Amino acid sequence: MSDLFPGSRVARFDSNGASIFARIGGEGPPLLLLHGFPQSHAMWHAVYPQLSKRFTCVMPDLRGYGRSSCPENDEGNIVYSKRMMAADAVAVMEALGHSRFLVAGHDRGARVTYRMAFDRPDAVIAMAVLDIVPTAEMWQTMGAAMAMKTYHWMMLAQPKPLPEMLLSGDPTGFLDFTIASWTKARNLDAFDPRALADYRACWSDAGHRRAACDDYRAGATIDRDIDEADRGAGRRIACPTLALWDDAGIPSAATSPLEVWQGWCDNVVGHGVDSGHFLAEENPQATLSALLPFLDRHAARQ
């Protein structure tokens, strides 16, 4: 993967029973970049060259994904909760000497990002969330049309071993069909062959498929419960927030994502991007045009 991220280095970190792989490159204020399902840190490759000119980019693989380990889940799904993944990310940044940092997350990584902003407001200077609305909002608005679009939320969250068995028949076929269906063009053309090979290689491992299911099991249980507890207590995210979403995808299918985030954040701006779900790979220039001014504006607050 080093040719996708010139000048970068890799490292491993121990955190809460998991071994977290991360790629680090660039120079400047620290920027944590968190990937989504069913990908790895490789998803940032198209925006990395510009981001790394201004920021020290730290790009971990979430526990259960990429080159990070896949610890066994527990009965309450705590091991794969976004709270645990957020703690992993903070541990990585602190090990690198960054007590405060900027964060951008996509998909599942964005869920880790906003959970981190709730749990560790002392660490998060500002955050960008790409193509999601909060987990509790997703479940609350899960009508028939949304459920058909987000079939994987229900499928992967089923008790073990049902989804693992279903996925074992043709794992690469499932991955290729799924991510192609989430792009604007409904094909795989947006993905660099090297990045796509990385996604396929990780997904071909049964342990990583099981961990992804555990991630979605957490999303249906503990992640939703924690979100609802925060909302019920009137807690809000205080750090500056940028919300970006694709114009025709899942988050924009119901209420405007910006309106949703305004219900959770004190200081949020955002807009749609001409893209499918994978903003950073399908339309990296538009993604950078939104991200860079926001990150530059808040970097001085480190």
Rosetta silent file (secondary structure, phi, psi, omega in degrees, C-alpha in Angstrom):
SEQUENCE: MSDLFPGSRVARFDSNGASIFARIGGEGPPLLLLHGFPQSHAMWHAVYPQLSKRFTCVMPDLRGYGRSSCPENDEGNIVYSKRMMAADAVAVMEALGHSRFLVAGHDRGARVTYRMAFDRPDAVIAMAVLDIVPTAEMWQTMGAAMAMKTYHWMMLAQPKPLPEMLLSGDPTGFLDFTIASWTKARNLDAFDPRALADYRACWSDAGHRRAACDDYRAGATIDRDIDEADRGAGRRIACPTLALWDDAGIPSAATSPLEVWQGWCDNVVGHGVDSGHFLAEENPQATLSALLPFLDRHAARQ
SCORE:     score description
SCORE:     0.000 S_00000001
   1 L     0.000  -10.149 -173.556    0.000    0.000    0.000 S_00000001
   2 H   -62.726  -27.394  179.549    2.986    2.346    0.355 S_00000001
   3 H   -72.531  -19.693  173.873    2.759    3.425   -3.307 S_00000001
   4 H   -79.843  -20.337 -176.864   -0.750    4.749   -2.608 S_00000001
   5 L  -131.715   72.218 -175.367    0.618    6.799    0.302 S_00000001
   6 L   -59.145  138.240  177.728    4.069    8.085   -0.687 S_00000001
   7 L    79.933    6.032 -177.615    6.312    9.078    2.187 S_00000001
   8 L   -91.642  166.670  174.003    4.177    7.320    4.789 S_00000001
   9 E  -132.401  167.198 -179.770    5.162    4.836    7.481 S_00000001
  10 E  -123.978  156.703 -179.948    3.234    2.176    9.362 S_00000001
  11 E  -155.414  163.637  175.830    2.987    1.261   13.033 S_00000001
  12 E  -123.885  148.821 -177.111    1.001   -0.922   15.422 S_00000001
  13 E  -137.674  139.556  175.114   -0.587    0.030   18.718 S_00000001
  14 E   -90.979  133.352 -179.261   -2.132   -2.038   21.506 S_00000001
  15 E  -152.988  114.732  170.879   -5.528   -0.829   22.705 S_00000001
  16 L    49.735   47.153  176.862   -8.136   -2.539   24.869 S_00000001
  17 L    82.240    7.926  178.696   -7.333   -6.060   23.722 S_00000001
  18 E  -124.914  153.072  172.677   -6.839   -5.178   20.056 S_00000001
  19 E  -105.149  116.110 -173.789   -3.809   -4.571   17.866 S_00000001
  20 E  -103.482  122.157  176.022   -4.450   -1.458   15.772 S_00000001
  21 E   -88.010  139.365  177.369   -2.595   -0.936   12.500 S_00000001
  22 E  -143.984  147.506  171.841   -2.077    2.644   11.340 S_00000001
  23 E  -109.781  135.782 -176.290   -0.414    4.464    8.478 S_00000001
  24 E  -127.440  134.618  177.446    1.106    7.866    9.231 S_00000001
  25 E  -162.807  163.533  179.125    2.324   10.482    6.766 S_00000001
  26 E    91.059 -175.406  178.444    2.597   14.182    6.059 S_00000001
  27 L  -150.541  151.151 -177.259    3.442   17.057    8.342 S_00000001
  28 L   123.922 -164.845  179.700    1.569   19.745   10.185 S_00000001
  29 L   -57.144  146.944 -176.845   -1.298   19.664   12.695 S_00000001
  30 E   -72.633  133.915  178.803   -2.522   16.137   13.484 S_00000001
  31 E  -129.606  117.232  177.300   -5.476   14.849   11.462 S_00000001
  32 E   -90.893  127.950 -178.717   -7.088   11.497   12.271 S_00000001
  33 E  -119.405  120.858 -173.724   -8.776    9.823    9.280 S_00000001
  34 E  -117.943  124.663 -175.836  -11.202    6.958    9.954 S_00000001
  35 L   -82.826  175.639  179.330  -12.493    4.657    7.213 S_00000001
  36 L  -120.035 -168.990  179.515  -15.823    2.890    6.839 S_00000001
  37 L   -86.429  143.117   -8.603  -17.344   -0.487    5.908 S_00000001
  38 L  -102.505   61.415 -168.397  -16.231   -2.650    4.156 S_00000001
  39 L  -117.381 -160.951  177.453  -12.959   -0.872    3.571 S_00000001
  40 L  -144.953 -174.003  178.815   -9.645    0.009    5.195 S_00000001
  41 H   -60.518  -15.019 -179.189   -7.474    3.105    5.548 S_00000001
  42 H   -59.197  -20.645 -177.359   -6.761    2.694    1.816 S_00000001
  43 H   -62.991  -17.377 -177.209   -9.974    4.646    1.096 S_00000001
  44 H   -88.930    2.194 -169.075   -8.123    7.914    1.851 S_00000001
  45 L   -61.196  -34.883 -174.841   -5.495    7.483   -0.877 S_00000001
  46 L   -75.332  -24.940  178.240   -7.008    9.943   -3.370 S_00000001
  47 L  -100.308  -11.451 -177.789   -7.198   12.827   -0.873 S_00000001
  48 H   -59.446  -44.975 -176.876   -4.008   11.964    1.003 S_00000001
  49 H   -54.327  -41.568  179.352   -1.553   13.811   -1.310 S_00000001
  50 H   -77.148  -41.996 -179.555   -3.234   17.162   -0.643 S_00000001
  51 H   -63.414  -38.323 -175.483   -4.052   16.533    3.009 S_00000001
  52 H   -72.371  -13.804  174.412   -0.516   15.384    3.791 S_00000001
  53 H   -73.720  -20.995 -174.915    0.910   18.692    2.549 S_00000001
  54 H  -118.900  -18.950 -172.659   -0.848   20.482    5.406 S_00000001
  55 L  -136.266  152.209  167.012   -1.465   17.847    8.077 S_00000001
  56 E   -81.762  107.947 -174.078    0.129   14.901    9.798 S_00000001
  57 E   -90.618  123.117  176.573   -2.323   12.250    8.633 S_00000001
  58 E  -113.294  117.933 -170.605   -2.933    9.310   10.952 S_00000001
  59 E  -125.678   87.010  178.178   -4.969    6.590    9.232 S_00000001
  60 E   -79.903  158.855  162.333   -5.766    3.552   11.372 S_00000001
  61 L   -90.577  128.178  177.346   -7.679    0.472   10.391 S_00000001
  62 L   -58.569  152.360  175.042  -10.596    0.127   12.804 S_00000001
  63 L   -55.089  135.177 -177.768  -10.555   -2.965   14.992 S_00000001
  64 L    88.218   -3.247 -177.839  -11.887   -5.845   12.939 S_00000001
  65 L  -127.422  159.876  173.668  -10.935   -4.205    9.636 S_00000001
  66 L    55.050 -127.544 -178.508   -7.895   -4.019    7.379 S_00000001
  67 L  -100.918    7.487  173.905   -4.690   -5.055    9.107 S_00000001
  68 L   -81.291  162.090 -175.679   -5.980   -4.521   12.637 S_00000001
  69 L   -78.392  167.813 -176.215   -6.851   -7.524   14.780 S_00000001
  70 L  -122.800   76.243 -178.636  -10.304   -9.046   15.226 S_00000001
  71 L   -62.158  155.911  177.448  -10.839   -9.660   18.956 S_00000001
  72 L   -66.157  141.650  179.322  -13.661  -11.924   20.065 S_00000001
  73 L   -75.977  166.758  175.402  -16.916  -10.138   20.728 S_00000001
  74 L  -116.751  171.904 -174.285  -18.718  -10.118   24.085 S_00000001
  75 L   -61.840  -33.634 -178.580  -22.381  -10.668   24.904 S_00000001
  76 L   -91.624    4.468 -179.627  -23.143   -6.958   25.083 S_00000001
  77 L    63.884   20.273 -179.889  -21.258   -6.091   21.855 S_00000001
  78 H   -64.720  -37.431 -175.794  -19.059   -3.695   23.841 S_00000001
  79 H   -58.178  -32.827 -179.418  -15.906   -4.958   22.121 S_00000001
  80 H  -110.445   18.265  175.757  -17.159   -3.620   18.761 S_00000001
  81 L   -69.152  155.519  176.335  -18.999   -0.570   20.044 S_00000001
  82 H   -67.680  -25.315  174.326  -18.121    2.785   18.539 S_00000001
  83 H   -63.194  -42.356  178.336  -17.174    3.849   22.073 S_00000001
  84 H   -68.630  -42.239  178.890  -14.469    1.155   22.102 S_00000001
  85 H   -64.640  -36.418  176.313  -13.315    2.035   18.588 S_00000001
  86 H   -64.553  -39.873  177.304  -13.141    5.698   19.585 S_00000001
  87 H   -63.486  -37.581  175.100  -10.995    4.736   22.570 S_00000001
  88 H   -58.486  -47.595 -176.138   -8.703    2.840   20.167 S_00000001
  89 H   -64.094  -41.837  177.779   -8.333    5.917   17.983 S_00000001
  90 H   -64.110  -39.441  179.097   -7.576    8.193   20.930 S_00000001
  91 H   -62.096  -40.730  176.935   -5.002    5.682   22.187 S_00000001
  92 H   -61.671  -47.461 -177.811   -3.270    5.722   18.799 S_00000001
  93 H   -65.105  -41.338  179.466   -3.159    9.512   18.726 S_00000001
  94 H   -66.066  -36.940  177.762   -1.910    9.784   22.301 S_00000001
  95 H   -64.007  -27.661  177.649    0.804    7.207   21.607 S_00000001
  96 L   -88.643    0.974  177.216    1.950    9.459   18.758 S_00000001
  97 L    90.170   16.831 -177.555    2.006   12.468   21.070 S_00000001
  98 L  -109.376  102.504  179.555   -1.225   14.100   19.911 S_00000001
  99 L   -84.899  -22.973  176.101   -3.497   14.999   22.815 S_00000001
 100 L  -134.959  141.741 -172.200   -5.723   17.196   20.605 S_00000001
 101 E  -161.705  163.307  171.420   -6.434   16.676   16.943 S_00000001
 102 E   -86.922  152.848 -179.807   -8.787   17.105   13.999 S_00000001
 103 E  -137.740  136.875  168.462  -10.880   14.127   12.872 S_00000001
 104 E  -130.986  132.031 -179.316  -12.581   13.151    9.629 S_00000001
 105 E  -134.254  147.435  178.302  -14.524    9.915    9.342 S_00000001
 106 E  -118.633  135.772  172.735  -16.482    8.170    6.623 S_00000001
 107 L    58.036 -125.132 -179.849  -19.335    5.696    7.131 S_00000001
 108 H   -58.781  -35.399  177.287  -18.562    3.526   10.211 S_00000001
 109 H   -63.615  -30.015  175.651  -15.526    5.710   10.834 S_00000001
 110 H   -70.981  -31.355  175.693  -17.823    8.724   11.013 S_00000001
 111 H   -68.249  -37.107  172.996  -19.836    6.941   13.706 S_00000001
 112 H   -65.005  -38.468 -177.788  -16.609    6.475   15.635 S_00000001
 113 H   -61.976  -50.460 -177.048  -15.835   10.146   15.022 S_00000001
 114 H   -73.306  -27.605  173.950  -18.992   11.593   16.547 S_00000001
 115 H   -65.738  -38.562  176.344  -18.860    9.132   19.439 S_00000001
 116 H   -62.473  -38.990  179.349  -15.328   10.375   20.139 S_00000001
 117 H   -65.662  -33.941  173.971  -16.597   13.949   20.111 S_00000001
 118 H   -70.133  -48.926 -170.153  -19.157   12.998   22.758 S_00000001
 119 H   -81.808  -31.785 -176.988  -16.822   10.899   24.910 S_00000001
 120 L  -131.068   62.361 -179.808  -13.561   12.853   24.529 S_00000001
 121 L   -62.251  -21.523  176.820  -14.404   16.485   23.800 S_00000001
 122 L   -67.926  -23.359 -175.329  -11.025   17.406   25.287 S_00000001
 123 L   -96.789  -30.710 -172.187   -9.296   15.603   22.411 S_00000001
 124 E   -92.698  114.159  178.571  -11.397   16.524   19.355 S_00000001
 125 E   -74.634  -48.545  179.613  -10.725   20.012   17.992 S_00000001
 126 E  -159.308  155.606 -177.310  -13.178   19.727   15.100 S_00000001
 127 E  -136.536  149.439  171.877  -14.749   16.879   13.179 S_00000001
 128 E  -120.498  130.372  179.289  -15.971   16.073    9.692 S_00000001
 129 E  -116.822  123.410 -173.354  -18.550   13.304    9.207 S_00000001
 130 E  -107.130  114.716  168.635  -18.921   11.906    5.703 S_00000001
 131 L    64.075   43.821  170.448  -22.187   10.411    4.470 S_00000001
 132 L  -143.400  166.219  158.980  -23.948    9.421    7.673 S_00000001
 133 L  -123.122  163.359 -175.753  -26.495   10.615   10.191 S_00000001
 134 L   -55.642  150.179 -176.016  -26.297    9.408   13.818 S_00000001
 135 H   -56.369  -45.381  179.682  -27.055    5.753   14.474 S_00000001
 136 H   -59.820  -36.678  178.493  -30.091    6.469   16.661 S_00000001
 137 H   -66.342  -40.492  179.268  -31.557    8.610   13.872 S_00000001
 138 H   -59.790  -47.568 -178.118  -31.085    5.832   11.336 S_00000001
 139 H   -68.384  -36.081 -177.651  -32.970    3.317   13.456 S_00000001
 140 H   -66.588  -33.089 -176.631  -35.695    5.797   14.384 S_00000001
 141 L  -102.223   18.865 -174.595  -36.459    6.607   10.727 S_00000001
 142 L   -77.523   77.190  172.973  -36.105    3.029    9.448 S_00000001
 143 L   -81.399 -175.478 -176.057  -39.225    2.766    7.315 S_00000001
 144 H   -61.446  -45.026 -178.368  -39.733    0.171    4.603 S_00000001
 145 H   -63.754  -43.511  178.829  -37.957    2.132    1.870 S_00000001
 146 H   -65.971  -39.328  179.301  -34.941    2.854    4.073 S_00000001
 147 H   -62.302  -37.053  177.657  -34.795   -0.767    5.259 S_00000001
 148 H   -66.388  -36.725  179.197  -34.620   -1.962    1.657 S_00000001
 149 H   -72.832  -32.057 -175.285  -31.720    0.413    0.967 S_00000001
 150 L  -111.635   42.331 -178.257  -29.890   -0.533    4.152 S_00000001
 151 H   -53.234  -32.014 -176.711  -30.534   -4.285    4.069 S_00000001
 152 H   -67.153  -26.390  177.427  -27.004   -4.913    5.364 S_00000001
 153 H   -60.390  -44.414  179.826  -27.844   -3.199    8.685 S_00000001
 154 H   -77.337  -41.298 -176.599  -30.389   -5.912    9.439 S_00000001
 155 H   -64.508  -51.443 -174.384  -28.564   -8.780    7.773 S_00000001
 156 H   -71.618  -23.229 -177.986  -25.147   -8.309    9.370 S_00000001
 157 L   -83.753   -3.164  179.695  -26.616   -7.614   12.811 S_00000001
 158 L   -63.868  153.656 -179.014  -28.344  -11.001   13.010 S_00000001
 159 L   -58.448  146.481  176.345  -27.111  -13.345   15.772 S_00000001
 160 L   -63.231  138.816   10.264  -24.023  -15.403   15.064 S_00000001
 161 L  -110.021   20.695 -173.114  -23.513  -17.474   12.921 S_00000001
 162 H   -57.325  -56.785 -177.385  -26.296  -16.701   10.411 S_00000001
 163 H   -64.916  -34.069  178.451  -24.737  -13.736    8.561 S_00000001
 164 H   -61.039  -40.945  178.383  -21.280  -15.318    8.682 S_00000001
 165 H   -65.090  -43.235 -178.791  -22.684  -18.434    6.957 S_00000001
 166 H   -63.926  -37.931 -177.979  -24.469  -16.380    4.310 S_00000001
 167 H   -74.144  -23.789 -173.320  -21.341  -14.357    3.559 S_00000001
 168 H   -70.623  -19.320 -176.835  -19.072  -17.393    3.287 S_00000001
 169 L   -65.570  -46.179 -179.231  -20.586  -18.572    0.001 S_00000001
 170 L  -150.265   72.628 -175.007  -19.191  -15.771   -2.174 S_00000001
 171 H   -60.934  -40.954 -179.559  -17.532  -13.094   -0.025 S_00000001
 172 H   -68.088  -38.523  176.866  -15.872  -11.250   -2.906 S_00000001
 173 H   -61.447  -41.469  177.562  -19.091  -11.255   -4.887 S_00000001
 174 H   -62.943  -46.934 -178.444  -20.944   -9.759   -1.925 S_00000001
 175 H   -61.598  -48.557 -177.039  -18.311   -7.055   -1.420 S_00000001
 176 H   -62.440  -45.141  179.695  -18.129   -6.116   -5.113 S_00000001
 177 H   -62.139  -44.366 -175.187  -21.914   -6.006   -5.525 S_00000001
 178 H   -64.038  -52.740 -175.205  -22.406   -4.006   -2.338 S_00000001
 179 H   -70.951  -32.931  176.041  -19.855   -1.275   -2.895 S_00000001
 180 H   -63.094  -39.707 -177.615  -20.706   -0.965   -6.602 S_00000001
 181 H   -69.029  -17.610 -179.947  -24.374   -0.482   -5.716 S_00000001
 182 L   -94.013   -5.357  176.860  -23.458    2.402   -3.391 S_00000001
 183 L   -85.787  161.525  178.535  -21.561    4.374   -6.035 S_00000001
 184 L   -66.199  -37.447 -177.519  -23.231    6.940   -8.255 S_00000001
 185 L   -84.487   -7.704 -179.396  -22.245    5.007  -11.393 S_00000001
 186 L    60.349   38.187  174.707  -23.301    1.635   -9.882 S_00000001
 187 L  -150.424 -174.979 -175.373  -19.972    0.040  -10.784 S_00000001
 188 L   -98.986   10.363 -172.853  -16.416   -0.374   -9.451 S_00000001
 189 L   -63.719  -26.416 -176.412  -14.747    2.177  -11.727 S_00000001
 190 L   -73.299  -14.042 -172.133  -14.203    4.712   -8.920 S_00000001
 191 L   -96.941  127.447  173.255  -11.930    2.375   -6.967 S_00000001
 192 L   -59.030  134.363 -178.053   -8.200    2.252   -7.545 S_00000001
 193 H   -55.165  -33.140 -179.979   -7.333   -1.405   -8.325 S_00000001
 194 H   -70.770  -39.203  177.102   -4.777   -1.433   -5.498 S_00000001
 195 H   -68.890  -42.908  179.687   -7.294   -0.182   -2.960 S_00000001
 196 H   -61.638  -39.017  177.351   -9.968   -2.567   -4.239 S_00000001
 197 H   -62.265  -35.786  177.794   -7.525   -5.459   -3.932 S_00000001
 198 H   -66.869  -44.650  178.598   -6.959   -4.474   -0.300 S_00000001
 199 H   -60.413  -44.921 -179.418  -10.684   -4.420    0.450 S_00000001
 200 H   -64.820  -42.321 -178.296  -11.135   -7.815   -1.192 S_00000001
 201 H   -62.064  -43.871  179.580   -8.153   -9.370    0.590 S_00000001
 202 H   -66.866  -42.105 -177.370   -9.385   -8.298    4.020 S_00000001
 203 H   -69.757  -21.174  179.487  -12.975   -9.343    3.304 S_00000001
 204 L   -73.072  -13.602  179.941  -11.822  -12.783    2.152 S_00000001
 205 L   -86.907  126.070 -176.372  -10.741  -13.528    5.734 S_00000001
 206 H   -61.879  -34.148  179.251  -13.474  -15.172    7.821 S_00000001
 207 H   -64.620  -37.667  178.750  -12.287  -13.434   10.984 S_00000001
 208 H   -72.859  -34.966  175.740  -12.708  -10.017    9.406 S_00000001
 209 H   -65.729  -41.701  176.721  -16.172  -10.877    8.087 S_00000001
 210 H   -61.662  -41.767 -179.883  -17.184  -12.003   11.574 S_00000001
 211 H   -65.140  -37.733  177.260  -15.794   -8.775   13.046 S_00000001
 212 H   -63.519  -39.836  175.715  -17.762   -6.686   10.538 S_00000001
 213 H   -62.394  -41.220  178.210  -20.919   -8.498   11.622 S_00000001
 214 H   -62.931  -35.721  175.599  -19.996   -7.752   15.239 S_00000001
 215 H   -58.947  -46.601 -179.480  -19.609   -4.094   14.279 S_00000001
 216 H   -73.623  -29.829  172.794  -23.188   -4.053   12.955 S_00000001
 217 H   -62.414  -40.656  175.961  -24.443   -6.032   15.952 S_00000001
 218 H   -63.940  -38.997  179.690  -23.039   -3.257   18.106 S_00000001
 219 H   -61.902  -32.371 -178.859  -24.749   -0.713   15.874 S_00000001
 220 H   -83.999   -9.703 -173.853  -28.118   -2.350   16.460 S_00000001
 221 L  -127.542  -90.492 -170.521  -27.671   -2.540   20.230 S_00000001
 222 H   -65.763  -38.179  179.558  -25.126   -0.723   22.366 S_00000001
 223 H   -62.871  -43.920  178.192  -24.323    2.054   19.870 S_00000001
 224 H   -64.040  -42.786 -179.643  -27.997    2.870   19.500 S_00000001
 225 H   -62.342  -42.034 -179.309  -28.519    2.718   23.266 S_00000001
 226 H   -66.592  -42.074  176.463  -25.604    5.086   23.956 S_00000001
 227 H   -58.324  -47.967 -176.590  -26.844    7.548   21.329 S_00000001
 228 H   -67.023  -33.416  176.131  -30.338    7.530   22.780 S_00000001
 229 H   -65.187  -42.302  177.984  -28.991    7.994   26.304 S_00000001
 230 H   -63.956  -43.789 -179.891  -27.023   11.057   25.192 S_00000001
 231 H   -65.493  -41.453  179.130  -30.016   12.492   23.379 S_00000001
 232 H   -63.959  -30.799  179.185  -32.277   11.813   26.337 S_00000001
 233 L   -85.192   -1.310  179.736  -29.851   13.587   28.649 S_00000001
 234 L    76.506   16.436  178.900  -29.744   16.617   26.340 S_00000001
 235 L   -73.613  145.382  179.296  -26.053   16.179   25.537 S_00000001
 236 L  -135.545  157.683  177.627  -24.778   17.841   22.370 S_00000001
 237 E   -84.110  123.579 -173.725  -21.541   17.841   20.405 S_00000001
 238 L   -91.203  -27.712 -173.639  -19.739   21.105   21.052 S_00000001
 239 L   -70.025  153.047  174.613  -16.833   20.981   18.589 S_00000001
 240 L   -56.525  137.604 -173.400  -17.163   22.569   15.131 S_00000001
 241 E  -130.915  136.824  171.971  -18.641   20.008   12.743 S_00000001
 242 E  -115.775  123.166  176.225  -18.679   19.610    8.968 S_00000001
 243 E  -110.066  124.698  175.670  -21.258   17.215    7.529 S_00000001
 244 E  -122.178  145.543  179.241  -20.879   16.073    3.921 S_00000001
 245 E  -149.931  159.769  177.749  -23.111   13.615    2.114 S_00000001
 246 E   -82.059  146.449 -169.639  -23.718   12.283   -1.367 S_00000001
 247 L   -64.576  -27.224 -172.513  -26.586   13.900   -3.195 S_00000001
 248 L  -125.093   19.377 -172.864  -28.564   10.769   -4.005 S_00000001
 249 L   -99.161 -163.623 -174.224  -27.601    8.289   -1.299 S_00000001
 250 L   -63.623  -49.449 -177.280  -28.974    6.846    1.916 S_00000001
 251 H   -60.272  -32.731 -176.809  -28.423    9.809    4.293 S_00000001
 252 H   -88.302    4.519 -175.944  -30.161   12.240    1.941 S_00000001
 253 H   -75.778  -20.036 -179.321  -33.138    9.935    1.346 S_00000001
 254 L  -117.319 -127.143  177.437  -35.112   11.304    4.285 S_00000001
 255 L   -64.343  149.863  177.631  -34.681   14.533    6.244 S_00000001
 256 L   -53.073  128.497  178.224  -31.788   16.771    5.179 S_00000001
 257 H   -54.779  -35.415  179.654  -28.613   15.464    6.861 S_00000001
 258 H   -63.791  -42.130  177.571  -27.717   19.007    7.870 S_00000001
 259 H   -61.867  -39.280  178.685  -31.026   19.404    9.688 S_00000001
 260 H   -62.901  -48.570 -178.256  -30.426   16.089   11.456 S_00000001
 261 H   -65.664  -28.872  176.226  -26.930   17.091   12.585 S_00000001
 262 H   -63.604  -23.586  175.852  -28.234   20.438   13.813 S_00000001
 263 L   -78.662   -9.401 -177.536  -30.229   18.441   16.322 S_00000001
 264 L  -118.204  -20.386 -171.254  -27.022   16.907   17.687 S_00000001
 265 E  -123.607  146.323  177.949  -24.351   19.583   17.283 S_00000001
 266 L   -79.385  -27.505 -170.826  -23.968   23.156   18.482 S_00000001
 267 L  -143.712   89.367 -174.655  -21.901   24.330   15.512 S_00000001
 268 E  -132.620  138.942  172.525  -22.427   22.458   12.244 S_00000001
 269 E  -129.661  164.145  177.681  -22.202   23.329    8.563 S_00000001
 270 E   169.052  170.949 -179.955  -22.441   21.083    5.550 S_00000001
 271 E  -165.693  167.683  176.796  -23.738   20.298    2.089 S_00000001
 272 E   -78.920  159.327  179.507  -24.185   17.548   -0.444 S_00000001
 273 E  -126.036  143.098  178.305  -21.483   16.404   -2.853 S_00000001
 274 L   -72.751   89.491 -171.590  -21.893   15.188   -6.426 S_00000001
 275 L  -168.503  168.088  161.845  -20.978   11.589   -5.644 S_00000001
 276 L   -86.708 -157.703 -174.299  -22.164    8.223   -4.506 S_00000001
 277 L   -61.915  -32.292 -170.531  -21.435    6.963   -1.005 S_00000001
 278 L   -94.406   70.190 -172.120  -17.654    6.915   -1.406 S_00000001
 279 H   -53.338  -46.600 -173.069  -17.017   10.659   -1.538 S_00000001
 280 H   -69.450  -19.393  178.870  -13.257   10.544   -1.041 S_00000001
 281 H  -104.708  -35.148 -178.441  -12.796    8.079   -3.908 S_00000001
 282 H   -79.710  -36.569 -179.455  -15.602    9.047   -6.294 S_00000001
 283 L  -142.200   68.788 -176.310  -15.124   12.817   -6.103 S_00000001
 284 H   -61.938  -33.103 -178.101  -11.907   13.554   -4.227 S_00000001
 285 H   -67.750  -43.836  178.050  -11.635   17.123   -5.521 S_00000001
 286 H   -66.475  -36.037  177.600  -15.062   18.150   -4.264 S_00000001
 287 H   -63.603  -46.038  177.696  -14.366   16.385   -0.985 S_00000001
 288 H   -64.252  -38.392 -179.130  -11.088   18.276   -0.584 S_00000001
 289 H   -61.271  -28.510  176.588  -12.720   21.559   -1.568 S_00000001
 290 H   -87.614  -42.198 -174.872  -15.022   21.157    1.421 S_00000001
 291 H   -69.479  -47.022 -170.730  -12.587   19.565    3.865 S_00000001
 292 H   -61.068  -48.624  178.969   -9.513   21.744    3.470 S_00000001
 293 H   -61.091  -38.489  179.569  -11.025   25.159    4.311 S_00000001
 294 H   -65.175  -48.477 -178.972  -12.814   23.654    7.310 S_00000001
 295 H   -65.918  -42.701  178.419   -9.719   21.868    8.619 S_00000001
 296 H   -60.196  -39.651 -177.383   -7.451   24.858    7.977 S_00000001
 297 H   -63.222  -33.113 -174.167   -9.836   27.137    9.820 S_00000001
 298 H  -105.048   -6.242 -176.921   -9.747   25.020   12.960 S_00000001
 299 H   -62.775  -32.162 -177.304   -6.192   23.659   12.891 S_00000001
 300 L   -67.647  -11.211 -177.917   -4.851   26.636   14.821 S_00000001
 301 L   -84.049    3.708 -178.052   -6.926   25.616   17.833 S_00000001
 302 L   -57.546    0.000    0.000   -4.615   22.666   18.574 S_00000001
